[in-house]
Amino acid sequence: MGKGEDKCSAVIDGYSDFILVNRNGKTQHQGTLNKAIRRIIRDCNDEVLLKYENATVLLPNFTCHSLRHTFTTRMCEAGINVKVMQDTLGHQDISTTMNIYTHATEELKEQEFQSLETYLKKAV
C-alpha cells in the first residue's frame, strides 16, 4: 500500500478491501499487474537456471486472466454454487461461466463419478 494507506479505497460492485492496489489505494490496472507477473516469472526462472544448469521445472507464462480461469475452476471444484460463481465473475449469461471459465480437472471428474457409483450401489 502507499504511504499512509491502511486499506483499499476502491469500491467495485459493492466489494472493497482489494489486495492489489496502487499507491493511491485504487485497484491496479490489468496491464500493470501483467508486467509485474512477467518480471516475477523472468526473475524466478533466471534464478533457477543459474542455480541448476539442467533445470526443467520453470514457471510458465501466465496472466491475470489465467488466474481468473484458475480461480473459477477452483470454485467449481469446491462445489460453489454456479449462480454465485456467475455473480462473482460478473457474467450476465450463465453459459459464459459454464462454457468458458470452468475447466473441470480429471481428478474432479473421477471424484464425481466415484460419488455416482457409491450412490448407485446404495440404491440397489
A tleap script that builds the chain and sets N, CA, C and O, in Angstrom:
source leaprc.protein.ff14SB
mol = sequence {
  NMET GLY LYS GLY GLU ASP LYS CYS SER ALA
  VAL ILE ASP GLY TYR SER ASP PHE ILE LEU
  VAL ASN ARG ASN GLY LYS THR GLN HIE GLN
  GLY THR LEU ASN LYS ALA ILE ARG ARG ILE
  ILE ARG ASP CYS ASN ASP GLU VAL LEU LEU
  LYS TYR GLU ASN ALA THR VAL LEU LEU PRO
  ASN PHE THR CYS HIE SER LEU ARG HIE THR
  PHE THR THR ARG MET CYS GLU ALA GLY ILE
  ASN VAL LYS VAL MET GLN ASP THR LEU GLY
  HIE GLN ASP ILE SER THR THR MET ASN ILE
  TYR THR HIE ALA THR GLU GLU LEU LYS GLU
  GLN GLU PHE GLN SER LEU GLU THR TYR LEU
  LYS LYS ALA CVAL
}
set mol.1.N position { 0.838 -1.174 0.000 }
set mol.1.CA position { 0.000 0.000 0.000 }
set mol.1.C position { 0.887 1.242 0.000 }
set mol.1.O position { 2.055 1.207 0.385 }
set mol.2.N position { 0.291 2.317 -0.439 }
set mol.2.CA position { 1.013 3.584 -0.488 }
set mol.2.C position { 1.207 4.166 0.898 }
set mol.2.O position { 0.731 3.607 1.886 }
set mol.3.N position { 1.910 5.295 0.971 }
set mol.3.CA position { 2.165 5.944 2.249 }
set mol.3.C position { 0.865 6.301 2.950 }
set mol.3.O position { -0.013 6.933 2.363 }
set mol.4.N position { 0.748 5.897 4.193 }
set mol.4.CA position { -0.409 6.246 4.983 }
set mol.4.C position { -1.674 5.474 4.641 }
set mol.4.O position { -2.732 5.741 5.211 }
set mol.5.N position { -1.583 4.538 3.734 }
set mol.5.CA position { -2.766 3.751 3.359 }
set mol.5.C position { -2.858 2.528 4.258 }
set mol.5.O position { -1.888 1.780 4.381 }
set mol.6.N position { -4.025 2.308 4.895 }
set mol.6.CA position { -4.167 1.046 5.591 }
set mol.6.C position { -5.154 0.127 4.915 }
set mol.6.O position { -5.276 -1.036 5.301 }
set mol.7.N position { -5.866 0.621 3.908 }
set mol.7.CA position { -6.720 -0.277 3.153 }
set mol.7.C position { -7.096 0.345 1.818 }
set mol.7.O position { -6.911 1.541 1.590 }
set mol.8.N position { -7.616 -0.478 0.965 }
set mol.8.CA position { -8.005 -0.050 -0.369 }
set mol.8.C position { -9.210 0.873 -0.281 }
set mol.8.O position { -10.152 0.594 0.461 }
set mol.9.N position { -9.188 1.972 -1.032 }
set mol.9.CA position { -10.305 2.916 -1.010 }
set mol.9.C position { -11.313 2.651 -2.124 }
set mol.9.O position { -12.368 3.284 -2.162 }
set mol.10.N position { -11.006 1.733 -3.025 }
set mol.10.CA position { -11.899 1.452 -4.158 }
set mol.10.C position { -13.067 0.575 -3.723 }
set mol.10.O position { -12.920 -0.316 -2.887 }
set mol.11.N position { -14.238 0.852 -4.313 }
set mol.11.CA position { -15.420 0.011 -4.122 }
set mol.11.C position { -15.959 -0.294 -5.516 }
set mol.11.O position { -16.325 0.612 -6.264 }
set mol.12.N position { -16.003 -1.582 -5.856 }
set mol.12.CA position { -16.479 -2.020 -7.163 }
set mol.12.C position { -17.579 -3.045 -6.943 }
set mol.12.O position { -17.359 -4.086 -6.322 }
set mol.13.N position { -18.761 -2.743 -7.455 }
set mol.13.CA position { -19.926 -3.624 -7.296 }
set mol.13.C position { -20.150 -4.018 -5.835 }
set mol.13.O position { -20.560 -5.141 -5.541 }
set mol.14.N position { -19.880 -3.092 -4.936 }
set mol.14.CA position { -20.092 -3.349 -3.516 }
set mol.14.C position { -18.924 -4.023 -2.814 }
set mol.14.O position { -18.948 -4.182 -1.594 }
set mol.15.N position { -17.897 -4.424 -3.567 }
set mol.15.CA position { -16.718 -5.070 -2.983 }
set mol.15.C position { -15.640 -4.023 -2.705 }
set mol.15.O position { -15.499 -3.050 -3.445 }
set mol.16.N position { -14.890 -4.237 -1.636 }
set mol.16.CA position { -13.796 -3.324 -1.297 }
set mol.16.C position { -12.658 -4.120 -0.668 }
set mol.16.O position { -12.679 -5.351 -0.664 }
set mol.17.N position { -11.679 -3.420 -0.145 }
set mol.17.CA position { -10.518 -4.040 0.507 }
set mol.17.C position { -9.742 -4.952 -0.436 }
set mol.17.O position { -9.342 -6.053 -0.056 }
set mol.18.N position { -9.534 -4.495 -1.657 }
set mol.18.CA position { -8.763 -5.269 -2.625 }
set mol.18.C position { -7.302 -5.338 -2.188 }
set mol.18.O position { -6.807 -4.446 -1.498 }
set mol.19.N position { -6.625 -6.400 -2.593 }
set mol.19.CA position { -5.235 -6.624 -2.194 }
set mol.19.C position { -4.269 -5.901 -3.124 }
set mol.19.O position { -3.325 -5.260 -2.662 }
set mol.20.N position { -4.497 -6.000 -4.423 }
set mol.20.CA position { -3.572 -5.440 -5.400 }
set mol.20.C position { -4.005 -4.028 -5.774 }
set mol.20.O position { -4.814 -3.826 -6.679 }
set mol.21.N position { -3.444 -3.053 -5.053 }
set mol.21.CA position { -3.814 -1.659 -5.266 }
set mol.21.C position { -2.577 -0.822 -5.574 }
set mol.21.O position { -1.449 -1.214 -5.277 }
set mol.22.N position { -2.819 0.345 -6.180 }
set mol.22.CA position { -1.710 1.247 -6.480 }
set mol.22.C position { -1.433 2.163 -5.289 }
set mol.22.O position { -2.054 2.023 -4.235 }
set mol.23.N position { -0.507 3.092 -5.457 }
set mol.23.CA position { -0.105 3.947 -4.335 }
set mol.23.C position { -1.217 4.889 -3.879 }
set mol.23.O position { -1.126 5.473 -2.800 }
set mol.24.N position { -2.272 5.043 -4.695 }
set mol.24.CA position { -3.397 5.897 -4.326 }
set mol.24.C position { -4.553 5.108 -3.712 }
set mol.24.O position { -5.616 5.674 -3.454 }
set mol.25.N position { -4.360 3.816 -3.476 }
set mol.25.CA position { -5.399 2.993 -2.885 }
set mol.25.C position { -6.460 2.544 -3.871 }
set mol.25.O position { -7.512 2.047 -3.470 }
set mol.26.N position { -6.192 2.716 -5.154 }
set mol.26.CA position { -7.125 2.282 -6.200 }
set mol.26.C position { -6.667 0.927 -6.731 }
set mol.26.O position { -5.505 0.549 -6.577 }
set mol.27.N position { -7.599 0.195 -7.363 }
set mol.27.CA position { -7.221 -1.109 -7.902 }
set mol.27.C position { -6.192 -0.958 -9.005 }
set mol.27.O position { -6.221 0.004 -9.772 }
set mol.28.N position { -5.283 -1.918 -9.078 }
set mol.28.CA position { -4.236 -1.908 -10.102 }
set mol.28.C position { -4.836 -2.190 -11.470 }
set mol.28.O position { -5.809 -2.933 -11.595 }
set mol.29.N position { -4.247 -1.594 -12.483 }
set mol.29.CA position { -4.645 -1.858 -13.862 }
set mol.29.C position { -4.107 -3.225 -14.273 }
set mol.29.O position { -3.005 -3.613 -13.886 }
set mol.30.N position { -4.895 -3.947 -15.058 }
set mol.30.CA position { -4.518 -5.295 -15.510 }
set mol.30.C position { -3.150 -5.302 -16.195 }
set mol.30.O position { -2.348 -6.204 -15.954 }
set mol.31.N position { -2.878 -4.323 -17.034 }
set mol.31.CA position { -1.590 -4.264 -17.737 }
set mol.31.C position { -0.416 -4.143 -16.777 }
set mol.31.O position { 0.626 -4.765 -16.983 }
set mol.32.N position { -0.581 -3.348 -15.732 }
set mol.32.CA position { 0.467 -3.175 -14.722 }
set mol.32.C position { 0.722 -4.492 -13.997 }
set mol.32.O position { 1.870 -4.870 -13.765 }
set mol.33.N position { -0.360 -5.188 -13.641 }
set mol.33.CA position { -0.207 -6.481 -12.961 }
set mol.33.C position { 0.455 -7.505 -13.870 }
set mol.33.O position { 1.308 -8.272 -13.424 }
set mol.34.N position { 0.070 -7.523 -15.142 }
set mol.34.CA position { 0.673 -8.479 -16.078 }
set mol.34.C position { 2.166 -8.218 -16.250 }
set mol.34.O position { 2.946 -9.165 -16.349 }
set mol.35.N position { 2.577 -6.947 -16.287 }
set mol.35.CA position { 4.010 -6.616 -16.371 }
set mol.35.C position { 4.746 -7.134 -15.139 }
set mol.35.O position { 5.835 -7.698 -15.248 }
set mol.36.N position { 4.142 -6.939 -13.963 }
set mol.36.CA position { 4.763 -7.414 -12.720 }
set mol.36.C position { 4.871 -8.933 -12.725 }
set mol.36.O position { 5.895 -9.482 -12.317 }
set mol.37.N position { 3.833 -9.614 -13.181 }
set mol.37.CA position { 3.864 -11.076 -13.257 }
set mol.37.C position { 4.970 -11.533 -14.200 }
set mol.37.O position { 5.705 -12.468 -13.881 }
set mol.38.N position { 5.099 -10.883 -15.364 }
set mol.38.CA position { 6.162 -11.251 -16.313 }
set mol.38.C position { 7.547 -11.082 -15.694 }
set mol.38.O position { 8.427 -11.919 -15.896 }
set mol.39.N position { 7.741 -9.987 -14.930 }
set mol.39.CA position { 9.040 -9.771 -14.272 }
set mol.39.C position { 9.304 -10.855 -13.230 }
set mol.39.O position { 10.422 -11.361 -13.131 }
set mol.40.N position { 8.285 -11.212 -12.456 }
set mol.40.CA position { 8.444 -12.249 -11.428 }
set mol.40.C position { 8.801 -13.580 -12.085 }
set mol.40.O position { 9.715 -14.269 -11.632 }
set mol.41.N position { 8.092 -13.939 -13.141 }
set mol.41.CA position { 8.375 -15.191 -13.863 }
set mol.41.C position { 9.803 -15.176 -14.386 }
set mol.41.O position { 10.547 -16.139 -14.204 }
set mol.42.N position { 10.188 -14.074 -15.038 }
set mol.42.CA position { 11.540 -13.956 -15.593 }
set mol.42.C position { 12.593 -14.108 -14.503 }
set mol.42.O position { 13.540 -14.881 -14.649 }
set mol.43.N position { 12.425 -13.365 -13.410 }
set mol.43.CA position { 13.424 -13.384 -12.337 }
set mol.43.C position { 13.507 -14.750 -11.655 }
set mol.43.O position { 14.601 -15.231 -11.359 }
set mol.44.N position { 12.361 -15.372 -11.408 }
set mol.44.CA position { 12.366 -16.708 -10.787 }
set mol.44.C position { 13.025 -17.724 -11.702 }
set mol.44.O position { 13.842 -18.530 -11.256 }
set mol.45.N position { 12.675 -17.687 -12.974 }
set mol.45.CA position { 13.259 -18.633 -13.924 }
set mol.45.C position { 14.755 -18.404 -14.088 }
set mol.45.O position { 15.522 -19.364 -14.167 }
set mol.46.N position { 15.178 -17.145 -14.140 }
set mol.46.CA position { 16.612 -16.844 -14.241 }
set mol.46.C position { 17.359 -17.383 -13.024 }
set mol.46.O position { 18.444 -17.950 -13.155 }
set mol.47.N position { 16.776 -17.205 -11.847 }
set mol.47.CA position { 17.414 -17.678 -10.616 }
set mol.47.C position { 17.543 -19.202 -10.626 }
set mol.47.O position { 18.587 -19.741 -10.258 }
set mol.48.N position { 16.495 -19.887 -11.043 }
set mol.48.CA position { 16.532 -21.354 -11.102 }
set mol.48.C position { 17.576 -21.809 -12.108 }
set mol.48.O position { 18.348 -22.729 -11.838 }
set mol.49.N position { 17.601 -21.164 -13.268 }
set mol.49.CA position { 18.571 -21.554 -14.306 }
set mol.49.C position { 20.011 -21.312 -13.864 }
set mol.49.O position { 20.908 -22.068 -14.236 }
set mol.50.N position { 20.237 -20.261 -13.072 }
set mol.50.CA position { 21.587 -20.001 -12.554 }
set mol.50.C position { 22.002 -21.059 -11.534 }
set mol.50.O position { 23.162 -21.469 -11.504 }
set mol.51.N position { 21.066 -21.500 -10.701 }
set mol.51.CA position { 21.365 -22.482 -9.663 }
set mol.51.C position { 21.505 -23.893 -10.220 }
set mol.51.O position { 22.376 -24.657 -9.802 }
set mol.52.N position { 20.635 -24.227 -11.166 }
set mol.52.CA position { 20.564 -25.596 -11.657 }
set mol.52.C position { 20.694 -25.584 -13.176 }
set mol.52.O position { 19.758 -25.219 -13.887 }
set mol.53.N position { 21.830 -25.976 -13.650 }
set mol.53.CA position { 22.126 -25.928 -15.085 }
set mol.53.C position { 21.112 -26.697 -15.927 }
set mol.53.O position { 20.746 -26.249 -17.014 }
set mol.54.N position { 20.659 -27.838 -15.441 }
set mol.54.CA position { 19.725 -28.673 -16.206 }
set mol.54.C position { 18.285 -28.566 -15.694 }
set mol.54.O position { 17.531 -29.537 -15.757 }
set mol.55.N position { 17.914 -27.415 -15.199 }
set mol.55.CA position { 16.570 -27.230 -14.640 }
set mol.55.C position { 15.514 -27.473 -15.704 }
set mol.55.O position { 15.610 -26.982 -16.829 }
set mol.56.N position { 14.514 -28.235 -15.325 }
set mol.56.CA position { 13.417 -28.494 -16.262 }
set mol.56.C position { 12.104 -27.906 -15.764 }
set mol.56.O position { 11.162 -27.743 -16.539 }
set mol.57.N position { 12.036 -27.585 -14.468 }
set mol.57.CA position { 10.806 -27.026 -13.925 }
set mol.57.C position { 10.962 -25.519 -13.818 }
set mol.57.O position { 11.678 -25.007 -12.958 }
set mol.58.N position { 10.280 -24.830 -14.705 }
set mol.58.CA position { 10.308 -23.374 -14.704 }
set mol.58.C position { 8.872 -22.867 -14.660 }
set mol.58.O position { 7.939 -23.568 -15.052 }
set mol.59.N position { 8.710 -21.639 -14.177 }
set mol.59.CA position { 7.374 -21.051 -14.174 }
set mol.59.C position { 6.936 -20.794 -15.613 }
set mol.59.O position { 7.697 -20.224 -16.395 }
set mol.60.N position { 5.732 -21.204 -15.971 }
set mol.60.CA position { 5.230 -20.921 -17.314 }
set mol.60.C position { 4.739 -19.473 -17.387 }
set mol.60.O position { 4.505 -18.845 -16.355 }
set mol.61.N position { 4.585 -18.953 -18.583 }
set mol.61.CA position { 3.999 -17.631 -18.748 }
set mol.61.C position { 2.515 -17.710 -18.427 }
set mol.61.O position { 1.830 -18.641 -18.852 }
set mol.62.N position { 2.021 -16.729 -17.675 }
set mol.62.CA position { 0.595 -16.631 -17.386 }
set mol.62.C position { 0.244 -15.172 -17.153 }
set mol.62.O position { 1.126 -14.327 -17.000 }
set mol.63.N position { -1.043 -14.885 -17.129 }
set mol.63.CA position { -1.518 -13.511 -16.963 }
set mol.63.C position { -2.573 -13.461 -15.860 }
set mol.63.O position { -2.934 -14.485 -15.280 }
set mol.64.N position { -3.052 -12.269 -15.586 }
set mol.64.CA position { -4.157 -12.099 -14.633 }
set mol.64.C position { -5.362 -12.909 -15.084 }
set mol.64.O position { -6.071 -13.494 -14.264 }
set mol.65.N position { -5.586 -12.940 -16.378 }
set mol.65.CA position { -6.741 -13.663 -16.891 }
set mol.65.C position { -6.589 -15.168 -16.643 }
set mol.65.O position { -7.575 -15.855 -16.373 }
set mol.66.N position { -5.367 -15.676 -16.732 }
set mol.66.CA position { -5.118 -17.082 -16.397 }
set mol.66.C position { -5.505 -17.353 -14.946 }
set mol.66.O position { -6.063 -18.404 -14.630 }
set mol.67.N position { -5.206 -16.399 -14.069 }
set mol.67.CA position { -5.547 -16.557 -12.659 }
set mol.67.C position { -7.056 -16.553 -12.456 }
set mol.67.O position { -7.567 -17.227 -11.562 }
set mol.68.N position { -7.768 -15.798 -13.282 }
set mol.68.CA position { -9.241 -15.782 -13.232 }
set mol.68.C position { -9.788 -17.160 -13.584 }
set mol.68.O position { -10.707 -17.653 -12.930 }
set mol.69.N position { -9.220 -17.785 -14.622 }
set mol.69.CA position { -9.636 -19.140 -15.004 }
set mol.69.C position { -9.365 -20.122 -13.861 }
set mol.69.O position { -10.212 -20.951 -13.529 }
set mol.70.N position { -8.185 -20.018 -13.269 }
set mol.70.CA position { -7.814 -20.913 -12.174 }
set mol.70.C position { -8.752 -20.726 -10.983 }
set mol.70.O position { -9.221 -21.700 -10.395 }
set mol.71.N position { -9.019 -19.474 -10.637 }
set mol.71.CA position { -9.917 -19.177 -9.512 }
set mol.71.C position { -11.297 -19.786 -9.746 }
set mol.71.O position { -11.878 -20.388 -8.843 }
set mol.72.N position { -11.812 -19.627 -10.950 }
set mol.72.CA position { -13.144 -20.148 -11.255 }
set mol.72.C position { -13.155 -21.667 -11.228 }
set mol.72.O position { -14.110 -22.271 -10.739 }
set mol.73.N position { -12.112 -22.287 -11.744 }
set mol.73.CA position { -12.020 -23.745 -11.707 }
set mol.73.C position { -11.981 -24.231 -10.271 }
set mol.73.O position { -12.638 -25.217 -9.938 }
set mol.74.N position { -11.223 -23.557 -9.413 }
set mol.74.CA position { -11.147 -23.958 -8.003 }
set mol.74.C position { -12.490 -23.775 -7.313 }
set mol.74.O position { -12.863 -24.593 -6.472 }
set mol.75.N position { -13.236 -22.705 -7.655 }
set mol.75.CA position { -14.575 -22.544 -7.079 }
set mol.75.C position { -15.459 -23.712 -7.484 }
set mol.75.O position { -16.214 -24.242 -6.669 }
set mol.76.N position { -15.361 -24.109 -8.744 }
set mol.76.CA position { -16.149 -25.238 -9.244 }
set mol.76.C position { -15.779 -26.513 -8.491 }
set mol.76.O position { -16.661 -27.259 -8.065 }
set mol.77.N position { -14.495 -26.763 -8.328 }
set mol.77.CA position { -14.029 -27.955 -7.614 }
set mol.77.C position { -14.487 -27.966 -6.157 }
set mol.77.O position { -14.718 -29.028 -5.579 }
set mol.78.N position { -14.614 -26.778 -5.573 }
set mol.78.CA position { -15.029 -26.672 -4.175 }
set mol.78.C position { -16.541 -26.799 -4.018 }
set mol.78.O position { -17.062 -26.793 -2.903 }
set mol.79.N position { -17.237 -26.914 -5.145 }
set mol.79.CA position { -18.682 -27.077 -5.085 }
set mol.79.C position { -19.439 -25.781 -4.884 }
set mol.79.O position { -20.585 -25.804 -4.435 }
set mol.80.N position { -18.832 -24.657 -5.203 }
set mol.80.CA position { -19.502 -23.362 -5.077 }
set mol.80.C position { -20.686 -23.328 -6.037 }
set mol.80.O position { -20.576 -23.779 -7.178 }
set mol.81.N position { -21.792 -22.806 -5.588 }
set mol.81.CA position { -22.994 -22.694 -6.395 }
set mol.81.C position { -22.692 -21.930 -7.686 }
set mol.81.O position { -22.025 -20.896 -7.666 }
set mol.82.N position { -23.186 -22.449 -8.795 }
set mol.82.CA position { -22.905 -21.871 -10.111 }
set mol.82.C position { -23.396 -20.430 -10.203 }
set mol.82.O position { -22.736 -19.596 -10.822 }
set mol.83.N position { -24.530 -20.125 -9.604 }
set mol.83.CA position { -25.050 -18.753 -9.636 }
set mol.83.C position { -24.132 -17.811 -8.854 }
set mol.83.O position { -23.980 -16.647 -9.228 }
set mol.84.N position { -23.528 -18.297 -7.788 }
set mol.84.CA position { -22.569 -17.487 -7.025 }
set mol.84.C position { -21.340 -17.219 -7.891 }
set mol.84.O position { -20.831 -16.099 -7.922 }
set mol.85.N position { -20.865 -18.251 -8.594 }
set mol.85.CA position { -19.714 -18.060 -9.489 }
set mol.85.C position { -20.062 -17.041 -10.568 }
set mol.85.O position { -19.271 -16.142 -10.853 }
set mol.86.N position { -21.242 -17.179 -11.169 }
set mol.86.CA position { -21.665 -16.260 -12.228 }
set mol.86.C position { -21.660 -14.822 -11.714 }
set mol.86.O position { -21.137 -13.927 -12.379 }
set mol.87.N position { -22.230 -14.597 -10.549 }
set mol.87.CA position { -22.301 -13.253 -9.978 }
set mol.87.C position { -20.907 -12.722 -9.643 }
set mol.87.O position { -20.597 -11.560 -9.907 }
set mol.88.N position { -20.077 -13.578 -9.062 }
set mol.88.CA position { -18.718 -13.173 -8.695 }
set mol.88.C position { -17.924 -12.729 -9.917 }
set mol.88.O position { -17.165 -11.762 -9.858 }
set mol.89.N position { -18.106 -13.443 -11.023 }
set mol.89.CA position { -17.377 -13.122 -12.253 }
set mol.89.C position { -18.027 -11.995 -13.052 }
set mol.89.O position { -17.425 -11.464 -13.984 }
set mol.90.N position { -19.247 -11.634 -12.689 }
set mol.90.CA position { -19.922 -10.544 -13.378 }
set mol.90.C position { -20.520 -10.916 -14.721 }
set mol.90.O position { -20.700 -10.058 -15.584 }
set mol.91.N position { -20.829 -12.197 -14.901 }
set mol.91.CA position { -21.408 -12.643 -16.174 }
set mol.91.C position { -22.921 -12.482 -16.163 }
set mol.91.O position { -23.581 -12.834 -15.185 }
set mol.92.N position { -23.468 -11.952 -17.245 }
set mol.92.CA position { -24.923 -11.848 -17.371 }
set mol.92.C position { -25.527 -13.196 -17.731 }
set mol.92.O position { -26.633 -13.523 -17.298 }
set mol.93.N position { -24.806 -13.974 -18.517 }
set mol.93.CA position { -25.320 -15.252 -19.013 }
set mol.93.C position { -24.549 -16.395 -18.357 }
set mol.93.O position { -23.321 -16.439 -18.427 }
set mol.94.N position { -25.268 -17.318 -17.721 }
set mol.94.CA position { -24.640 -18.449 -17.021 }
set mol.94.C position { -23.813 -19.313 -17.966 }
set mol.94.O position { -22.846 -19.944 -17.539 }
set mol.95.N position { -24.184 -19.348 -19.249 }
set mol.95.CA position { -23.432 -20.182 -20.195 }
set mol.95.C position { -21.999 -19.674 -20.347 }
set mol.95.O position { -21.091 -20.462 -20.614 }
set mol.96.N position { -21.787 -18.378 -20.182 }
set mol.96.CA position { -20.422 -17.847 -20.231 }
set mol.96.C position { -19.591 -18.458 -19.119 }
set mol.96.O position { -18.466 -18.908 -19.338 }
set mol.97.N position { -20.159 -18.467 -17.926 }
set mol.97.CA position { -19.450 -19.032 -16.776 }
set mol.97.C position { -19.158 -20.505 -16.991 }
set mol.97.O position { -18.033 -20.962 -16.788 }
set mol.98.N position { -20.183 -21.251 -17.408 }
set mol.98.CA position { -20.039 -22.695 -17.515 }
set mol.98.C position { -19.211 -23.138 -18.721 }
set mol.98.O position { -18.463 -24.111 -18.625 }
set mol.99.N position { -19.330 -22.457 -19.832 }
set mol.99.CA position { -18.665 -22.914 -21.051 }
set mol.99.C position { -17.252 -22.367 -21.230 }
set mol.99.O position { -16.424 -23.001 -21.884 }
set mol.100.N position { -16.973 -21.219 -20.666 }
set mol.100.CA position { -15.673 -20.605 -20.936 }
set mol.100.C position { -14.726 -20.688 -19.752 }
set mol.100.O position { -13.548 -20.999 -19.924 }
set mol.101.N position { -15.224 -20.414 -18.551 }
set mol.101.CA position { -14.314 -20.241 -17.428 }
set mol.101.C position { -14.100 -21.459 -16.548 }
set mol.101.O position { -13.086 -21.527 -15.853 }
set mol.102.N position { -14.999 -22.411 -16.547 }
set mol.102.CA position { -14.784 -23.558 -15.667 }
set mol.102.C position { -14.156 -24.697 -16.450 }
set mol.102.O position { -14.657 -25.116 -17.493 }
set mol.103.N position { -13.069 -25.173 -15.927 }
set mol.103.CA position { -12.335 -26.273 -16.544 }
set mol.103.C position { -12.212 -27.374 -15.495 }
set mol.103.O position { -11.282 -27.381 -14.689 }
set mol.104.N position { -13.158 -28.295 -15.518 }
set mol.104.CA position { -13.123 -29.371 -14.536 }
set mol.104.C position { -11.881 -30.217 -14.756 }
set mol.104.O position { -11.568 -30.592 -15.885 }
set mol.105.N position { -11.191 -30.508 -13.696 }
set mol.105.CA position { -9.984 -31.325 -13.801 }
set mol.105.C position { -10.359 -32.789 -13.885 }
set mol.105.O position { -11.465 -33.187 -13.520 }
set mol.106.N position { -9.437 -33.571 -14.362 }
set mol.106.CA position { -9.657 -35.020 -14.437 }
set mol.106.C position { -9.905 -35.590 -13.048 }
set mol.106.O position { -10.711 -36.506 -12.885 }
set mol.107.N position { -9.219 -35.058 -12.055 }
set mol.107.CA position { -9.396 -35.525 -10.682 }
set mol.107.C position { -10.826 -35.257 -10.199 }
set mol.107.O position { -11.434 -36.113 -9.558 }
set mol.108.N position { -11.356 -34.081 -10.504 }
set mol.108.CA position { -12.722 -33.758 -10.112 }
set mol.108.C position { -13.711 -34.679 -10.804 }
set mol.108.O position { -14.661 -35.154 -10.182 }
set mol.109.N position { -13.494 -34.934 -12.087 }
set mol.109.CA position { -14.375 -35.840 -12.820 }
set mol.109.C position { -14.369 -37.217 -12.160 }
set mol.109.O position { -15.421 -37.830 -11.977 }
set mol.110.N position { -13.182 -37.698 -11.805 }
set mol.110.CA position { -13.065 -39.013 -11.169 }
set mol.110.C position { -13.815 -39.047 -9.840 }
set mol.110.O position { -14.516 -40.015 -9.547 }
set mol.111.N position { -13.673 -37.999 -9.039 }
set mol.111.CA position { -14.368 -37.928 -7.752 }
set mol.111.C position { -15.883 -37.950 -7.941 }
set mol.111.O position { -16.603 -38.632 -7.211 }
set mol.112.N position { -16.347 -37.205 -8.915 }
set mol.112.CA position { -17.794 -37.136 -9.150 }
set mol.112.C position { -18.346 -38.490 -9.595 }
set mol.112.O position { -19.422 -38.898 -9.159 }
set mol.113.N position { -17.614 -39.180 -10.455 }
set mol.113.CA position { -18.086 -40.492 -10.891 }
set mol.113.C position { -17.999 -41.526 -9.778 }
set mol.113.O position { -18.814 -42.447 -9.727 }
set mol.114.N position { -17.022 -41.388 -8.889 }
set mol.114.CA position { -16.962 -42.270 -7.726 }
set mol.114.C position { -18.164 -42.034 -6.821 }
set mol.114.O position { -18.732 -42.979 -6.274 }
set mol.115.N position { -18.553 -40.765 -6.665 }
set mol.115.CA position { -19.748 -40.444 -5.869 }
set mol.115.C position { -20.990 -41.046 -6.499 }
set mol.115.O position { -21.857 -41.571 -5.800 }
set mol.116.N position { -21.078 -40.971 -7.820 }
set mol.116.CA position { -22.219 -41.555 -8.523 }
set mol.116.C position { -22.252 -43.062 -8.333 }
set mol.116.O position { -23.311 -43.640 -8.088 }
set mol.117.N position { -21.091 -43.698 -8.445 }
set mol.117.CA position { -21.012 -45.155 -8.274 }
set mol.117.C position { -21.452 -45.550 -6.863 }
set mol.117.O position { -22.202 -46.513 -6.699 }
set mol.118.N position { -21.000 -44.826 -5.857 }
set mol.118.CA position { -21.386 -45.094 -4.475 }
set mol.118.C position { -22.890 -44.947 -4.301 }
set mol.118.O position { -23.534 -45.775 -3.657 }
set mol.119.N position { -23.439 -43.895 -4.876 }
set mol.119.CA position { -24.886 -43.662 -4.806 }
set mol.119.C position { -25.656 -44.807 -5.452 }
set mol.119.O position { -26.628 -45.309 -4.887 }
set mol.120.N position { -25.221 -45.210 -6.621 }
set mol.120.CA position { -25.919 -46.281 -7.334 }
set mol.120.C position { -25.838 -47.604 -6.599 }
set mol.120.O position { -26.800 -48.372 -6.622 }
set mol.121.N position { -24.718 -47.899 -5.945 }
set mol.121.CA position { -24.575 -49.130 -5.173 }
set mol.121.C position { -25.509 -49.132 -3.976 }
set mol.121.O position { -26.044 -50.181 -3.615 }
set mol.122.N position { -25.717 -47.980 -3.354 }
set mol.122.CA position { -26.627 -47.888 -2.210 }
set mol.122.C position { -28.070 -48.057 -2.660 }
set mol.122.O position { -28.900 -48.568 -1.908 }
set mol.123.N position { -28.370 -47.638 -3.867 }
set mol.123.CA position { -29.740 -47.691 -4.376 }
set mol.123.C position { -30.173 -49.113 -4.709 }
set mol.123.O position { -31.369 -49.390 -4.797 }
set mol.124.N position { -29.219 -50.013 -4.894 }
set mol.124.CA position { -29.552 -51.400 -5.287 }
set mol.124.C position { -29.950 -52.221 -4.111 }
set mol.124.O position { -30.260 -53.403 -4.260 }
savepdb mol mol.pdb
quit
